[in-house]
Amino acid sequence: MKNKVSRFGKFLSGMVMPNIGAFIAWGFLTALFIDAGWLPNPQLSGMVTPMLTYLLPILIAGQGGKMIAGERGRVIATIAVIGCICGADSTMLMGAMLLGPLAGWVIKQFDSRAEGHIPAGFEMLVNNFSVGILGLVLSILGYYIIGPLMTAILTFLTAGVDFLVAHSLLPLVSVFIEPAKVLFLNNAINHGIFSPIGASQAAEAGRSIMYMLEANPGPGLGVLLAYCFFCRDTTTRQSAPGAVLIHLLGGIHEIYFPYILMNPVIIIAPIAGNFCAILFYSMMGAGLSGTASPGSILAYMAMAPRDSIFTVLLGVVIAAAVSFVLSAVVLKATSGHTQDLSEAQARMQDMKAQAKGEAPAAVQAGAVRKIVFSCDAGMGSSAMGATKFHNRIKAERPDLTVTNSSVDAVPADADIVVCQRILADRARKSAPQAQIVTLDNFLADPSLDTLYRSLTAAEASGGSVETPAPEALEAGGPALQIQPEDIRLGLASVSKEEAIRAAGALLAQRGYVDADYADAMIEREQLVSTYMGMGVAIPHGTSQKKETVKKSGVVLLQYPQGVDFGEEKAYLVFGIAGVGDAHLDLLGNVCAVLEDEDALEAMKTTQDMEFVLTHLQ
C-alpha cells in the first residue's frame, strides 16, 4: 500500500516539479504587484489571475499527458484541460492533474489500436485528426463533468480546511506531514492537495497558509542542530553542521531524513515543531503568496507578504526551537540506541528510490517490467545494447520487455532507461518517471552487470515478452540482408574520421543514403562515441538527418590492424542507415556474433567473405 501511494506521489510530483518555475513566477508576481504586495502595480497585477487560471493548469496537464503518451499526449492534454478550466469557477490545478494523464491515456490507447491499420500516406492526417477530435471530446467532457466535479471537491476540501482553521485544528496535520516527508510521501499530499487549495486561497486573499505546512525548514533545522550539540557519535556530530547549511539554505529537506531514521523516536520533535508553527501561523492569520520550492529559508521568506515577513520568520524560529529542544531530550535519553549514519543513509536511499519508482535492487527484480536502451537517434548502439542485454537476461526474466528508442522519445511506460552518461540529462527530461542507468558502452560495462544482478536477484512474476528487434519489415518487404557488396575486408588502418567517412561513402555508393550523410555520422560521433566495445563500432547519423536516408542499409568495414576510437580500437566498423526498424534484425545478428567470442575474433581478420555472410545473415 505504501509503495502504491508513493508511486502516486511520484507521478503527481512528475507533473508539478518540472513546472515549479512557473509557480515561482506566479508567486513573485503576486507577492510584488497585488494591492498588498511590495510594489503594488494595477497593470502588472492583472497578470496574476490569467497566469493562475490558464498557464499553471495547462502546464501541469501538458506534462501529465506527456508522461503517459509523449508529445501527442502533451498536445491532447492541453486541448482537453481548456474545457475543464472554462467549465469551472475555481482554479483547476486538481482538474489538470486528473485530465492531463487521462488525455494521455486516451491517445495512447488510440495509437495502440490504430497501429498497423493506417494506410500508407495517411499517417499525418490520422495523427493530427485523432488528437484534435479526441482532444475536443475530452474538452467537452471537462467542461460539463470534470470541471464542475473538481470545483465541488475543491470546495469541500477548502471547507474542511476552513473548519480546521476555525476550530484551531489545522496544526494536527503535522502528525501526517512530517512522517510523510521522511517516507517520501509528501508529494502526494503537498502537490495533490495543499498547492491547489493554496492557489485558490491566494487568488482571493493574496496569501495562503497551505503553502507553509510542508515547506517550513524549521522542524528539520531543529533536528540537525540537536545532532550538532548533543550527539555522542563524533562522525555523526561532525556531519551535522554541513547538513544544516544544505537544509536551511539549499532547501534540500531530505538531508535530515537519515538523522531521523537513525533514531525513529526523534520524529516526535519535527511533528511538535511544525505543530507549534502552524498553530502560530493560524493565530496570526499568516500565509505565503506562492509555493516555496525548494524549502529553503530564502525561498520561504521570498514568498512572505510585505506585512507579515517578521511573522513568517518567527514561525520558522518557533518550529526550529521546539524541534531542537525535543530532539536534544530524545538524543540524551536514547544516545546508546542510535543506528550508524551510513546505515540510515542507505535506508533513506532505498526509500527514496521506491518513492521515485526506482526500487532498490532487492525490489527491482519483481517490479521492473520495461527497460529501454536509448541513444541519440535510437537507431544503432541502443538497438544492439538492448538485443545483447535481452539475450543475456531472457532465461531468468522472460517477463521483461527490453527495447530501444531515441533518448528524446522514451516510451512513457519505461521503468528503467539505459543510456550513455553524456545523455543522462536528456533521458531524465524524456522519462521523468524512470530510473536512469548510465554507462560508457552498451556491450560491456559494469553498470550492465549490476543491473543484471539486481533484476535477477529475486523471482520475477510472469508476463509478456517484447524483443528489441521486431520483425524487420520495410514497406512490406523481406527482412534486411547484408550483401557482399556491403562489405569491405582487409582495409588499411586510418583515422577514426576517415573510417566513418568511408562507411558513409559506402552507404551512399550502395544507394542507402545521400552523399552528405557522412557529415551527419561525424556530427553524431562528436556528440558521443559510437564505439560499442569488444572491437566493434557502429557509426550512424543524427536523428535530425534522417531525411538523408533513402532506405535501410548496413555496411561493414573490416580493419585488421584496428582504428583508434578514443582509447579503444575498432576492428569492425558497421555503418548504419535506418528507416523504421528494418535494420534491427541485422544488428541482432551482430549481437549474436558478439556473444560468440571465437567467431568475433575471426571476423576481425578473416578474408573469407562467406564466413562473414554466414554469421551476419
Order of alpha helices (4+ residues) and beta strands (2+ residues): alpha-alpha-alpha-alpha-alpha-alpha-alpha-alpha-alpha-alpha-alpha-alpha-alpha-alpha-alpha-alpha-alpha-alpha-beta-alpha-beta-beta-alpha-beta-alpha-beta-alpha-alpha-beta-beta-beta-beta-alpha-alpha-alpha
